Amino acid sequence: MDTTFHTDKGVFNYRAAAVWIIDGHILLHRQADDSYWALPGGRVMMGEDSKTSLIREMREELGVEVQVERMLWLTENFFNYRGMPFHEIGLYYFVSGAALPPIWRKGPFHGLEGERLVYQWVSLNELSSMTVYPSFLQETLGNIPKTTEHIIVHS
């Protein structure tokens, strides 16, 4: 069971996400019907720790094994999505995997879950011209912190 709760005031979501950088490119994804990008990952399941969740999500969505290196950001993210207010706790981890994983390619591609999600390795130099959420990522992905940072985002 995902740690997501729907109430009359909005949605609470607990999410873990991967910061995977290879050769100056970062892996992003988006819903097929959305115009903005985010980091891959997913909802943490009840009783599951966030690192295990992230490893599971990357395996389920992309068929790859990653190693969770360290936490970069702990976020409290407040935003609206499709008319609903969201309160999301996000844990963003630096991950590594095979030097050139089987999903390393140019251009957009789909994962194991079909065409619902679109993935792409994007040059860190191109991030400023894209819409990436949460918004703090556009500025910080090019300058990975040495210690974990706590960030509160009101969109």
Phi, psi and omega in degrees: 000124178294147177273071177226131182234130177258128177233178178288347179258355179146201185236134171256134183224137177243115190229144173243139184225154184256133169253099183244110183244127176227126175050045178074014179238143179244144179277123176239164172214165176210155170295143184302330182260010177254158180258350182255161182250159177213174175277144179292156181154211179177188183284139176281136179276152177304129179083003181251139176280159188294325179294314178298320179299315182294317177300315179298314181298317180294324177292314182293317186277327188234351180071026181242153175259129177239157173250126179278118185273301182195156178281133178262312185222141167248120185240147167247110189244121179246120184204168174251137178222119180052044175082004181245135174286136179241144170236109186241133170262121182238132175247119185251120185245141169283129181235161174222166179201207177303144181308314173230091183293162181299342179269002179286114180197164176274149175081171181289152176208166179252152178268197184289342183271012177091206188271007180296322180243141176248130180248154175198139171275120186244134177299136178302332179290341182268350186301325183295340180264004182246161172263115182233133178239149354299154190299332182297338184295326181301324182272329190263339183295334177277355182218076185296130182289153178279335178232162180295136178244145176258124183232134175249126184240124173245109181261000000 
